[in-house]
Structures are given as structure tokens and as C-alpha cells.
Amino acid sequence: MQTSNSSTSSPYLGVIEGFFGRSWPFEERHDYAQFLKENGYQFYIYAPKGDPYLRRAWQQDWPQQTADQLQHLVRHYQQVGLDFGLGLSPFEIYKNYNADAQQSLQNKIQRLNKLGVDILCLLFDDMRGDQPDLAQMQINITRDVLAQTTAKKVIMCPTYYSFESKLEKVFGAMPANYFQDLGEGLPAEVDIFWTGPQICSHEYPQEHLQSVMQLLGRKPFLWDNYPVNDGADISRFLFLKAFENRPNTLHSQTSGHATNPMNQPWLSRIPLYSLPRSYSRGEDYNPAQVLEEALQHLCAKYESRQDGNNLAQQIAADIENFQTLGLDKLDQPKRQQLIQTYSQFDSPYATEIIAWLQGEYTFDPECLTG
């Protein structure tokens, strides 16, 4: 039961598959449509960094099999009643946006129009940005895309999408007035992705979002990097706990909320179950309670062949091993014990846990150059 202070307000809420490393199989993407619909999400965005035809080789067409799979995926999501988005990262196109580049971009947009995507994301993240005309070039490119796309929503991700200083250390010094110039130059109907005070933000303070709104001239569209685990350090963890510090007041301060899941599609469902409930339950939202609900709803039907315990109970007992200790603090005997334990479950959740324990999701720096 909700108190009188609770609000059922929820933003435009969805999932963006926008991580580096091991991408999801198409079968898992297909099955996610029903999960997202049942749990209060409204969109899915296909934007894996591992798809070269969205990033380094963006001018090229997908192989026919991949194109067919994407077309099927678009139709399936739309039939379920969800918006389907796609994230295009034309790698450093702004460094030489000449006539050839403009024609290549137009050709790509026309091909995406044939797919019939509802959301088109133009992603300039994880690229060099230290050039003085960066904002104006990205504005020009975005305006061209906006004029050509048939998508009903366009979201742009800046090269600098947080105040965290690490972005400048990795991608070069941000040009002066970059955020203000983007805010003034981008059409009002273009949304702008923002990850918060940090790249992986633990909370979104009201005063922070207010300052971002003033800089960008619009409400930010949250790119929430929880529970993503695609980096060198965070790949050593499985983030299974429920979302925290996402109050339903974010609805009035944002234009949308996209969460970036883990490399493990099945295990990602556990925390993803909680985010819509953080909004719908308002002040009554209890992360620990919702985690228990998620485990019971998603995992309790799987029983161990050895001791009869269900998978929900087992994950609850081990969650600190996965989320707090991580692989580097689990010695080999403990890892083997956990592998043996989860081998007793015939479940895709257990299969992903075992693969993680065996190092199959180890971060590969080479993925950053793909």
C-alpha cells in the first residue's frame, strides 16, 4: 500500500545496451522485450560498443544475417508495445565533417530509417574531444541527422557527459563553454544524455540536476551507469542489489531515464526489476525488500539438485561475495566452492554466475579500440 506522499510518476524509462565488452546474444535481446514490458519499462536501445557497424565501421552495412536479426528485433519490440532505439557512434566524424562524411552519414540514416527505429541516439561519447570547434561541429551533425531521420525521438550524447574529471584525462581537455554552446545550439527537441555527477553516479542530487538544466537549456536524459560492469575494475563484480537513491522526484527533473545493464543479461534482470518500483512506490520504496521480491519472482523456481535450496535463497546468501568482495577477493578455493554450488542449478542465472567466476567476463582493453 502506498502512503499519501507516494507518487506513481515515472519518467520515460528504458534500458540501453551501451557497454563495452561481451555483447548480449540476439536471443536474449528478443526475450528482454517481455521482461521490460511486464516491469514498467517503455524502451530498449541497441547500442553495444562491440558492434563495429555502429562505431568504427559505421559507414558500412551490417552483414545480412545481422541486419535481418535487427529488423526482427525492431518489429518484435514494437509489437510488444515498446519503443526500439539504436545508438549510432560515427567515430570522430566531427574531425573532418566534409562532403564525403556528410554523404556517408546521410546514407547511414536512410538505412536506419528502413529499420523503422523509434529512437535514434547520436553518440559522441568515448572519443577524443579536445578541439575548439567541438560543440559547433556536433551541433551541425545533430541538425543534419534530425533533418533526415524518421525516428520520433533523437537523443545526443556529448563527448563530455558528466562533470567527472576523468573524462578530460582520457579524452582531452574539454573546450571552453562546451556545455553552454551545446545547450544554445541544439534544437529544443533534441534530448541530451547525462550520467550525473560521476560517470557511474550513486545519486542524482536535485541541485546537480538543476545546474545541468541551466547549462544545457533543457532537462537531461539520464544515462544511468548502474548496474553496468564493463570496465577493468567493475568487471570484477556482479551488481545485483536493487537501485538506490533514484527517488521518484527525478521524474520532474529529467526528460527520461535509461539504465545501462551488465554484460550478463539474465543477472541484469535482478537489479532492473527494481528501478520502475523505485519510481512507482515513492517513499515506500525499500531496496532490500525489492531485491528480495526480485529474487523470488525471477529465481525461486530454480531448485538445487543437491540440497533442495532455491536459487533465490542462494544468491541472497552470496550477494556480498558478488557485489562487495568481487573476484579479486575471492580466493581460488572459494571460487571453486561457489562454482560447485551453482552447478547444481539448471538456470541461466546460475550459468552466468559460473561463467563470471571462471573469468569469462574478464575485461579486455582491446575492446576500447574496436
DOTOR-544882 format. One record per residue (C-alpha): residue number from 1; residue in three letters; x, y, z. Coordinates in steps of 0.2 Angstrom, whole numbers, plus 5000, padded with zeros to 4 digits. Layout:
BEGIN
{node NUM,ALA,{X,Y,Z}}
...
***
This chain:
BEGIN
{node 1,MET,{5000,5000,5000}}
{node 2,GLN,{5006,5017,4996}}
{node 3,THR,{5006,5032,5008}}
{node 4,SER,{4998,5048,5003}}
{node 5,ASN,{5015,5055,5000}}
{node 6,SER,{5020,5042,4987}}
{node 7,SER,{5019,5046,4968}}
{node 8,THR,{5017,5035,4954}}
{node 9,SER,{5025,5047,4942}}
{node 10,SER,{5038,5039,4931}}
{node 11,PRO,{5049,5046,4918}}
{node 12,TYR,{5051,5039,4900}}
{node 13,LEU,{5061,5023,4907}}
{node 14,GLY,{5071,5011,4897}}
{node 15,VAL,{5087,5001,4895}}
{node 16,ILE,{5102,5005,4884}}
{node 17,GLU,{5113,4991,4879}}
{node 18,GLY,{5128,5003,4879}}
{node 19,PHE,{5143,4994,4886}}
{node 20,PHE,{5160,4988,4881}}
{node 21,GLY,{5165,4970,4880}}
{node 22,ARG,{5154,4955,4878}}
{node 23,SER,{5138,4959,4870}}
{node 24,TRP,{5121,4951,4873}}
{node 25,PRO,{5115,4937,4861}}
{node 26,PHE,{5101,4942,4850}}
{node 27,GLU,{5090,4928,4858}}
{node 28,GLU,{5092,4937,4875}}
{node 29,ARG,{5088,4954,4867}}
{node 30,HIS,{5072,4946,4860}}
{node 31,ASP,{5067,4939,4877}}
{node 32,TYR,{5070,4956,4885}}
{node 33,ALA,{5055,4964,4877}}
{node 34,GLN,{5043,4954,4888}}
{node 35,PHE,{5053,4957,4903}}
{node 36,LEU,{5054,4975,4901}}
{node 37,LYS,{5035,4977,4896}}
{node 38,GLU,{5030,4967,4912}}
{node 39,ASN,{5041,4978,4923}}
{node 40,GLY,{5036,4995,4918}}
{node 41,TYR,{5049,5000,4905}}
{node 42,GLN,{5045,5009,4889}}
{node 43,PHE,{5060,5007,4878}}
{node 44,TYR,{5076,4997,4873}}
{node 45,ILE,{5091,5005,4864}}
{node 46,TYR,{5103,4994,4855}}
{node 47,ALA,{5120,5002,4856}}
{node 48,PRO,{5133,4989,4861}}
{node 49,LYS,{5151,4996,4859}}
{node 50,GLY,{5156,4979,4852}}
{node 51,ASP,{5145,4982,4836}}
{node 52,PRO,{5158,4989,4823}}
{node 53,TYR,{5144,4995,4811}}
{node 54,LEU,{5138,5007,4824}}
{node 55,ARG,{5156,5014,4828}}
{node 56,ARG,{5172,5012,4819}}
{node 57,ALA,{5165,5004,4804}}
{node 58,TRP,{5149,5014,4804}}
{node 59,GLN,{5149,5019,4786}}
{node 60,GLN,{5147,5000,4781}}
{node 61,ASP,{5131,4989,4781}}
{node 62,TRP,{5128,4975,4794}}
{node 63,PRO,{5131,4958,4787}}
{node 64,GLN,{5114,4952,4780}}
{node 65,GLN,{5111,4940,4795}}
{node 66,THR,{5114,4954,4807}}
{node 67,ALA,{5103,4966,4798}}
{node 68,ASP,{5089,4953,4797}}
{node 69,GLN,{5091,4950,4816}}
{node 70,LEU,{5090,4968,4820}}
{node 71,GLN,{5074,4971,4809}}
{node 72,HIS,{5066,4956,4818}}
{node 73,LEU,{5070,4964,4834}}
{node 74,VAL,{5063,4981,4830}}
{node 75,ARG,{5047,4973,4825}}
{node 76,HIS,{5046,4962,4840}}
{node 77,TYR,{5048,4976,4852}}
{node 78,GLN,{5036,4987,4843}}
{node 79,GLN,{5023,4973,4843}}
{node 80,VAL,{5025,4971,4862}}
{node 81,GLY,{5022,4989,4864}}
{node 82,LEU,{5039,4996,4867}}
{node 83,ASP,{5050,5009,4858}}
{node 84,PHE,{5065,5002,4850}}
{node 85,GLY,{5081,5013,4849}}
{node 86,LEU,{5098,5012,4841}}
{node 87,GLY,{5114,5021,4846}}
{node 88,LEU,{5125,5027,4831}}
{node 89,SER,{5143,5032,4836}}
{node 90,PRO,{5150,5039,4820}}
{node 91,PHE,{5168,5039,4827}}
{node 92,GLU,{5176,5056,4827}}
{node 93,ILE,{5166,5061,4812}}
{node 94,TYR,{5167,5079,4818}}
{node 95,LYS,{5186,5080,4815}}
{node 96,ASN,{5183,5081,4796}}
{node 97,TYR,{5165,5083,4793}}
{node 98,ASN,{5167,5086,4774}}
{node 99,ALA,{5155,5082,4759}}
{node 100,ASP,{5160,5064,4759}}
{node 101,ALA,{5157,5062,4778}}
{node 102,GLN,{5140,5071,4776}}
{node 103,GLN,{5135,5059,4762}}
{node 104,SER,{5140,5044,4772}}
{node 105,LEU,{5130,5049,4787}}
{node 106,GLN,{5115,5053,4776}}
{node 107,ASN,{5116,5035,4768}}
{node 108,LYS,{5118,5028,4786}}
{node 109,ILE,{5102,5037,4792}}
{node 110,GLN,{5092,5031,4777}}
{node 111,ARG,{5097,5013,4781}}
{node 112,LEU,{5092,5016,4799}}
{node 113,ASN,{5075,5024,4793}}
{node 114,LYS,{5072,5007,4784}}
{node 115,LEU,{5074,4998,4800}}
{node 116,GLY,{5060,5009,4807}}
{node 117,VAL,{5068,5013,4824}}
{node 118,ASP,{5058,5024,4836}}
{node 119,ILE,{5073,5032,4845}}
{node 120,LEU,{5089,5037,4837}}
{node 121,CYS,{5104,5041,4848}}
{node 122,LEU,{5119,5050,4841}}
{node 123,LEU,{5133,5046,4852}}
{node 124,PHE,{5149,5056,4853}}
{node 125,ASP,{5155,5048,4870}}
{node 126,ASP,{5172,5039,4872}}
{node 127,MET,{5180,5049,4858}}
{node 128,ARG,{5193,5062,4858}}
{node 129,GLY,{5186,5079,4861}}
{node 130,ASP,{5200,5092,4863}}
{node 131,GLN,{5196,5103,4848}}
{node 132,PRO,{5190,5121,4849}}
{node 133,ASP,{5175,5119,4837}}
{node 134,LEU,{5169,5103,4845}}
{node 135,ALA,{5152,5109,4851}}
{node 136,GLN,{5148,5118,4834}}
{node 137,MET,{5153,5103,4824}}
{node 138,GLN,{5142,5091,4834}}
{node 139,ILE,{5128,5104,4833}}
{node 140,ASN,{5129,5104,4814}}
{node 141,ILE,{5130,5085,4813}}
{node 142,THR,{5115,5083,4825}}
{node 143,ARG,{5105,5095,4815}}
{node 144,ASP,{5108,5086,4799}}
{node 145,VAL,{5103,5069,4807}}
{node 146,LEU,{5087,5077,4814}}
{node 147,ALA,{5083,5083,4797}}
{node 148,GLN,{5085,5066,4789}}
{node 149,THR,{5079,5053,4802}}
{node 150,THR,{5061,5047,4804}}
{node 151,ALA,{5064,5042,4822}}
{node 152,LYS,{5051,5051,4833}}
{node 153,LYS,{5065,5055,4846}}
{node 154,VAL,{5083,5060,4845}}
{node 155,ILE,{5095,5059,4859}}
{node 156,MET,{5113,5066,4858}}
{node 157,CYS,{5127,5060,4870}}
{node 158,PRO,{5141,5073,4872}}
{node 159,THR,{5159,5069,4872}}
{node 160,TYR,{5159,5075,4890}}
{node 161,TYR,{5143,5069,4898}}
{node 162,SER,{5147,5071,4917}}
{node 163,PHE,{5157,5084,4927}}
{node 164,GLU,{5170,5070,4932}}
{node 165,SER,{5187,5075,4928}}
{node 166,LYS,{5192,5058,4922}}
{node 167,LEU,{5184,5062,4905}}
{node 168,GLU,{5196,5075,4902}}
{node 169,LYS,{5211,5065,4907}}
{node 170,VAL,{5206,5051,4895}}
{node 171,PHE,{5198,5061,4880}}
{node 172,GLY,{5207,5078,4881}}
{node 173,ALA,{5203,5095,4888}}
{node 174,MET,{5185,5100,4886}}
{node 175,PRO,{5184,5116,4875}}
{node 176,ALA,{5178,5131,4884}}
{node 177,ASN,{5159,5134,4885}}
{node 178,TYR,{5156,5117,4878}}
{node 179,PHE,{5140,5113,4888}}
{node 180,GLN,{5133,5131,4886}}
{node 181,ASP,{5136,5130,4867}}
{node 182,LEU,{5128,5114,4865}}
{node 183,GLY,{5113,5119,4875}}
{node 184,GLU,{5111,5135,4865}}
{node 185,GLY,{5114,5127,4848}}
{node 186,LEU,{5105,5111,4848}}
{node 187,PRO,{5086,5111,4844}}
{node 188,ALA,{5075,5111,4859}}
{node 189,GLU,{5068,5094,4853}}
{node 190,VAL,{5084,5085,4855}}
{node 191,ASP,{5087,5077,4871}}
{node 192,ILE,{5105,5076,4879}}
{node 193,PHE,{5112,5061,4889}}
{node 194,TRP,{5120,5064,4905}}
{node 195,THR,{5127,5052,4918}}
{node 196,GLY,{5126,5063,4933}}
{node 197,PRO,{5140,5070,4945}}
{node 198,GLN,{5151,5055,4940}}
{node 199,ILE,{5152,5043,4926}}
{node 200,CYS,{5145,5029,4937}}
{node 201,SER,{5134,5040,4949}}
{node 202,HIS,{5127,5034,4965}}
{node 203,GLU,{5114,5048,4966}}
{node 204,TYR,{5107,5062,4957}}
{node 205,PRO,{5106,5077,4969}}
{node 206,GLN,{5092,5090,4965}}
{node 207,GLU,{5105,5104,4965}}
{node 208,HIS,{5116,5095,4952}}
{node 209,LEU,{5102,5092,4940}}
{node 210,GLN,{5096,5110,4942}}
{node 211,SER,{5114,5116,4937}}
{node 212,VAL,{5114,5104,4922}}
{node 213,MET,{5097,5110,4916}}
{node 214,GLN,{5104,5128,4916}}
{node 215,LEU,{5119,5123,4907}}
{node 216,LEU,{5111,5113,4894}}
{node 217,GLY,{5095,5123,4892}}
{node 218,ARG,{5084,5108,4895}}
{node 219,LYS,{5081,5093,4907}}
{node 220,PRO,{5095,5080,4905}}
{node 221,PHE,{5091,5062,4899}}
{node 222,LEU,{5099,5051,4912}}
{node 223,TRP,{5111,5038,4906}}
{node 224,ASP,{5112,5028,4922}}
{node 225,ASN,{5128,5018,4923}}
{node 226,TYR,{5121,5005,4936}}
{node 227,PRO,{5122,4990,4936}}
{node 228,VAL,{5134,4991,4921}}
{node 229,ASN,{5151,4981,4924}}
{node 230,ASP,{5161,4983,4908}}
{node 231,GLY,{5177,4991,4915}}
{node 232,ALA,{5193,4984,4920}}
{node 233,ASP,{5189,4986,4939}}
{node 234,ILE,{5170,4985,4939}}
{node 235,SER,{5170,4969,4928}}
{node 236,ARG,{5176,4960,4944}}
{node 237,PHE,{5159,4962,4952}}
{node 238,LEU,{5141,4957,4949}}
{node 239,PHE,{5130,4972,4954}}
{node 240,LEU,{5114,4963,4959}}
{node 241,LYS,{5107,4974,4973}}
{node 242,ALA,{5092,4985,4970}}
{node 243,PHE,{5093,5003,4964}}
{node 244,GLU,{5095,5016,4977}}
{node 245,ASN,{5095,5035,4978}}
{node 246,ARG,{5083,5036,4962}}
{node 247,PRO,{5068,5045,4970}}
{node 248,ASN,{5053,5047,4960}}
{node 249,THR,{5056,5066,4961}}
{node 250,LEU,{5068,5063,4946}}
{node 251,HIS,{5053,5062,4935}}
{node 252,SER,{5051,5081,4936}}
{node 253,GLN,{5070,5084,4934}}
{node 254,THR,{5073,5073,4919}}
{node 255,SER,{5067,5070,4901}}
{node 256,GLY,{5070,5051,4903}}
{node 257,HIS,{5080,5038,4911}}
{node 258,ALA,{5090,5025,4903}}
{node 259,THR,{5099,5012,4913}}
{node 260,ASN,{5115,5003,4906}}
{node 261,PRO,{5115,4985,4911}}
{node 262,MET,{5128,4972,4914}}
{node 263,ASN,{5137,4961,4902}}
{node 264,GLN,{5126,4947,4909}}
{node 265,PRO,{5108,4949,4903}}
{node 266,TRP,{5100,4937,4914}}
{node 267,LEU,{5108,4943,4930}}
{node 268,SER,{5104,4961,4925}}
{node 269,ARG,{5086,4957,4927}}
{node 270,ILE,{5088,4956,4946}}
{node 271,PRO,{5093,4975,4948}}
{node 272,LEU,{5082,4980,4933}}
{node 273,TYR,{5067,4973,4942}}
{node 274,SER,{5069,4987,4955}}
{node 275,LEU,{5071,5003,4945}}
{node 276,PRO,{5052,5005,4940}}
{node 277,ARG,{5047,5001,4958}}
{node 278,SER,{5058,5015,4964}}
{node 279,TYR,{5048,5027,4955}}
{node 280,SER,{5031,5019,4957}}
{node 281,ARG,{5032,5016,4976}}
{node 282,GLY,{5040,5033,4980}}
{node 283,GLU,{5043,5035,4999}}
{node 284,ASP,{5038,5017,5002}}
{node 285,TYR,{5052,5010,4991}}
{node 286,ASN,{5063,4999,5001}}
{node 287,PRO,{5078,4992,4991}}
{node 288,ALA,{5081,4977,5002}}
{node 289,GLN,{5063,4972,5001}}
{node 290,VAL,{5063,4974,4982}}
{node 291,LEU,{5078,4964,4980}}
{node 292,GLU,{5070,4950,4989}}
{node 293,GLU,{5055,4952,4978}}
{node 294,ALA,{5065,4952,4963}}
{node 295,LEU,{5075,4936,4968}}
{node 296,GLN,{5058,4927,4972}}
{node 297,HIS,{5050,4932,4956}}
{node 298,LEU,{5064,4928,4945}}
{node 299,CYS,{5074,4915,4953}}
{node 300,ALA,{5064,4905,4966}}
{node 301,LYS,{5058,4892,4954}}
{node 302,TYR,{5075,4885,4951}}
{node 303,GLU,{5080,4872,4964}}
{node 304,SER,{5097,4864,4968}}
{node 305,ARG,{5098,4846,4964}}
{node 306,GLN,{5109,4844,4979}}
{node 307,ASP,{5101,4851,4994}}
{node 308,GLY,{5084,4857,4988}}
{node 309,ASN,{5088,4876,4991}}
{node 310,ASN,{5081,4888,4978}}
{node 311,LEU,{5092,4899,4968}}
{node 312,ALA,{5084,4915,4976}}
{node 313,GLN,{5090,4909,4993}}
{node 314,GLN,{5107,4905,4987}}
{node 315,ILE,{5110,4922,4978}}
{node 316,ALA,{5104,4931,4993}}
{node 317,ALA,{5116,4922,5004}}
{node 318,ASP,{5131,4925,4991}}
{node 319,ILE,{5127,4943,4986}}
{node 320,GLU,{5140,4951,4996}}
{node 321,ASN,{5153,4939,4988}}
{node 322,PHE,{5147,4945,4971}}
{node 323,GLN,{5144,4964,4974}}
{node 324,THR,{5156,4969,4988}}
{node 325,LEU,{5171,4957,4988}}
{node 326,GLY,{5172,4953,4969}}
{node 327,LEU,{5183,4941,4960}}
{node 328,ASP,{5199,4948,4967}}
{node 329,LYS,{5195,4945,4985}}
{node 330,LEU,{5188,4928,4982}}
{node 331,ASP,{5202,4915,4983}}
{node 332,GLN,{5203,4900,4972}}
{node 333,PRO,{5195,4888,4984}}
{node 334,LYS,{5181,4900,4987}}
{node 335,ARG,{5178,4902,4969}}
{node 336,GLN,{5178,4883,4966}}
{node 337,GLN,{5166,4881,4980}}
{node 338,LEU,{5154,4893,4973}}
{node 339,ILE,{5156,4885,4955}}
{node 340,GLN,{5151,4869,4963}}
{node 341,THR,{5136,4876,4972}}
{node 342,TYR,{5129,4885,4957}}
{node 343,SER,{5132,4870,4945}}
{node 344,GLN,{5118,4862,4955}}
{node 345,PHE,{5105,4874,4947}}
{node 346,ASP,{5099,4872,4930}}
{node 347,SER,{5096,4890,4927}}
{node 348,PRO,{5103,4904,4915}}
{node 349,TYR,{5106,4915,4931}}
{node 350,ALA,{5117,4901,4938}}
{node 351,THR,{5126,4899,4921}}
{node 352,GLU,{5131,4917,4921}}
{node 353,ILE,{5137,4917,4939}}
{node 354,ILE,{5148,4902,4935}}
{node 355,ALA,{5155,4910,4919}}
{node 356,TRP,{5159,4926,4929}}
{node 357,LEU,{5168,4915,4942}}
{node 358,GLN,{5178,4906,4929}}
{node 359,GLY,{5184,4923,4922}}
{node 360,GLU,{5174,4923,4906}}
{node 361,TYR,{5169,4941,4908}}
{node 362,THR,{5187,4947,4911}}
{node 363,PHE,{5189,4965,4904}}
{node 364,ASP,{5199,4966,4888}}
{node 365,PRO,{5207,4983,4885}}
{node 366,GLU,{5207,4979,4866}}
{node 367,CYS,{5188,4982,4866}}
{node 368,LEU,{5191,5000,4869}}
{node 369,THR,{5199,5002,4852}}
{node 370,GLY,{5185,4992,4842}}
***
